[in-house]
Amino acid sequence: MEVKIYGDPVLRKTAKPVEMFDDELKRFVEEMIQTMLIEDGAGLAAPQVGISRRIAVIDVTGGEEEPVVIINPKIYYYSEDKESKEEGCLSLPGINLSVNRSVMVSVKAMDINGNEFTIEKAQGFLARALQHEIDHLDGIMIIDHVSVLQRKLISSKLKKMAKTGRDKSNAV
Ligand code: CO
């Protein structure tokens, strides 16, 4: 699968819920997981591979544990306590930004078979990854979380990215 880069309109759409939990979905999720591992990402959302559906995969263990698959996820608890940490995004190669997010979140989602499950009070990197990936399902990217000044500093990089797609020289 090819990862879509900033400038592709699919990254800005609100993704539609998954309704069919069939073999096609299983194959698609398996391919997403492979793509995430190949690209060395901690997470990947379906719009990032051009499919506007509410699906994301997360691996904050560097391939040590089974990835978390969340379908039609909803964050139902955000801690008031927030912190800023650097984040990157496979759709914004070469850009790292400090993003302020809740340190703890709880998420309700469906698994690959359509069964509901909850991730209660996720913390640390997992909490951050959940918020980052679920943002993607609503067309939100890390550049939307930073100040006008910070965004100005990267605006020429973004313009270039939108024009040329993946800029290999800047990829990290
Ligand atoms: Co991302």
Boltz pocket constraint, residues with backbone or C-beta under 6 A from the ligand:
constraints:
  - pocket:
      binder: B
      contacts: [[A, 43], [A, 88], [A, 89], [A, 90], [A, 91], [A, 132], [A, 136]]
      max_distance: 6.0
